[in-house]
Amino acid sequence: MAIIGLIRHGLTEWNIAGRAQGLADIPLNGEGREQAGRLAGRLSKERWDIMISSHLYRARETAEIIAAAAGIGERLIDERICEMDCGQLEGLNEAEWLGRWAPDWRSLELGMEKAEDVSRRGALFLEELYTRYPDKKVLVVSHGALIGLTLQHLLPQVFTTTYIDNTSLTLLTKTNNKWNCLLYNCVEHLA
């Protein structure tokens, strides 16, 4: 039975500033690299077969730190698990976009990718992973919106929020054609 570990990338300066990163190729900051190292230490005590990462630098960097420490030889990049395209919000924080477009900004066409498109993209990716690697343990390093929206899509009765912590680990499996969450948004390695 496949086990899929979903990991949000480590902290960036834009995370600290509350800026919408979207498709901007932002690197980890020092704390983000340290977070990834701590998660790597945790995961190196287990056997993982494959590491798949978003093509965005913050996710790739997180994946490289983890894969090196955990001895994961098979490493893949997949653009389908990139962050939600934030359109004109990208690079702005909430105060800036509220100042620009007022509280009804969600009703405007600002070039943002639709949440349902992000969740569908993530769900299709996970379904493909489960089919392709039925007996493997696969780590996937992606982004907060992609992971959160995908979890809501797969298990809407369980996930009412989409918030995911940096370098958190969420474990999924599937039995009898039904997704199950074994661990959610766990950051015990940061304690």
N, C-alpha and C positions, 0 to 999 in steps of 0.2 A: 504494500500500500504506500503510495507516494505521500510524502510530507513536504509541504511548501512553507518556507519561512519568509515572511514579508518583513523587510527592513526599510525604514525611512532613513535617508542619508543623514550624515552628521550636521552639526550646526554651522551656519554661515553668518557673515556679517549682516546680510540682508534679513536673515531670520531675526537677529537681535533688533534690527531697526524696524521690524514689522513690514518690510517691503515685499510686495508680491513678486516672487521670483519667476514664476511661469517658465518660459523656455530660455530665459537668460542663463548663460553658462557661468554661474557663480561658483568659485572654489570654496572648499571648507575653510574655516578659520582654525586657529590653534586648538580651541576647545572642541571643535568638530572632529579634528584628527584624533584628539585624545579620547573622545567618546567612541569613535570607530575602533580604536585600539582596545578599549575596555570590552566592547562587544566581541572583538576578535578573540580576546582572552577567554571569554565565556564559551564561544562557539568552537574554539580549538580543542575543547574537551569532548567534543562529539564528532561523529563522522558525517560529513556533508559531501555529496557527490558532484554537484554542479553549482556554479555561481552565475547568475544572470543579472545584468545591470542596465539601467537606463543609460543612454548615451551622454547625458548631461554630466559635466565634470564633477559636480558635488556627489553624485551617485557613484560614478566610476571610481572616484578617489576612495570613497567609503568601501566599495566592493574590493578594491585592490588591497587595502589594509587588512580587511577581514580574510580574504582568500589566501594571502601570503601567510598569515599567522595560523590559519586553520588547515593549510596544506591542500587547498582545493585546486586541482590541476585544470579542470575544465571550466573555462571562464568565457562567457558569451555577453555580447552587447545587443540590446533590443530596443529600438526607438519607440515601439508601441507602449512601453511602460514609462515614458517621459511624463513630466508634470503637465497639468492642465495649462493650456495656452491662456494667459491672462489678458491678452489683447492690450488695450490702452492703459490698463491698470498696472502692467508690468513695470517694476521699478519704483512704484509709488507706495506710500503707506496709507492707512485708512484715513487719517486726517487730510492728506493731500487729495485723495479721490473724492472724499466728501466735500472738500472745499471747491473742487472743480465741477462736480456733477450733483451735489446735494444728496440727501438721504435716498432719493428714488433712483440712484445710479443703476440698480439692478434691472430696472425697466428699460434702460437705454441699450442701444446696439453699440457696444464698445469693443467688438472683435473678440470677445471671450469665447472659448470653447464651452459648449453646453455641458452641464454636469452629467446629464444622461448619456452623452457621447463618451465622456471620460469613463464612467462606470461600465458601460458596455465594452469599451476597448479593454479595460482591465479584466473584466469577466471572461471575455473571449480568450485573452492571453492565458489566464489561469486554466481554463478548460483545455486549451491546447497543451499546456504543460502537463496537466494531469494525464492526458491521453498519451503524450509522447514519452513521459518518464513515469510509468505506473508503479515502479518499485524503487524509485530514487528519492533521495532527500535533496531538495533544491532550495537554495537561498536566492531571493530576488531583492535587489536593492533598487528602490524606487523613491517616490515622493509622497508627501502627506495627502494631497487631494486625491491622487490616483488610488492610493491604498484605502483611504477612508471611504471614498465613493464606491469603490469596488466591493468593499465589505458590506456596505449598505445594500448594494445590488444583490449580492449573493445571499445575505442573511438579514433581510430587512426587519424581521421581528426581533433580532438581537441587537443591531447597531442603529441607534437613534442619533448618534453624533458621528461626525467624520474626523474628529481631531485625532492626530497621531503624533506622538513625541519623536524628536530626533533620536536616531539609532535605536528606536524601540523594535522589539521582535514580536511578531504575530505569527502563530502557527496554524496552518489549515490542513485539513485532510478531507477526503470524500469517501463516504461509505453508502452503499445502496443508492447511488446517484444523488446523494445529498451532501452539501458542504457542511463541515463542522469546524468550529474554531476551538483549538486546543489551548491556546494562549493568546492573550490580546494585549497589545501595546505595552509589553513588559520592558521595564528599564532597570531591573534590579542590578544590572552590571554597573550602573551609574551611581549607586548608593555608596 
